[in-house]
Amino acid sequence: MKQTASHSNTPVFAENHSCTKPVLYQHPTAEEMQVSRWAIFWANAKDFAIFIATAFVIWFVITLALVYFFGG
């Protein structure tokens, strides 16, 4: 009885095979990489609108604080 007892239930495999293949990821084409001018314009317009709205809110809060502390 010179056998060693294995307490692991994990099976022993001959090789470590990867299940991923290079076909799963394909690089985007040049056409897919280009952004339309309309998308750029729309993103810039939204950012500008957010900037203007934030500036107006901050100006309004500062004005209210000054009127509150120093009077109108």
WOQUI-V447796 format. One record per backbone hydrogen bond with DSSP energy under -0.5 kcal/mol. NH is the residue of the N-H (numbers start at 0). CO is the residue of the C=O. E is the energy in kcal/mol with one decimal. If there is no record, write none. Layout:
<<NH | CO | E> <NH | CO | E>>
This chain:
<<6 | 4 | -0.6> <12 | 10 | -0.5> <16 | 14 | -0.9> <23 | 20 | -1.8> <24 | 21 | -0.7> <25 | 23 | -0.5> <32 | 28 | -1.3> <33 | 29 | -0.9> <39 | 35 | -1.7> <40 | 36 | -2.8> <41 | 37 | -2.8> <42 | 38 | -2.2> <43 | 39 | -2.3> <44 | 40 | -2.4> <45 | 41 | -2.3> <46 | 42 | -2.3> <47 | 43 | -2.4> <48 | 44 | -2.3> <49 | 45 | -2.3> <50 | 46 | -2.2> <51 | 47 | -2.6> <52 | 48 | -2.4> <53 | 49 | -2.5> <54 | 50 | -2.5> <55 | 51 | -2.4> <56 | 52 | -2.3> <57 | 53 | -2.5> <58 | 54 | -2.5> <59 | 55 | -2.5> <60 | 56 | -2.4> <61 | 57 | -2.4> <62 | 58 | -2.5> <63 | 59 | -2.5> <64 | 60 | -2.3> <65 | 61 | -2.4> <66 | 62 | -2.4> <67 | 63 | -2.4> <68 | 64 | -2.4> <69 | 65 | -2.8> <70 | 66 | -1.7>>
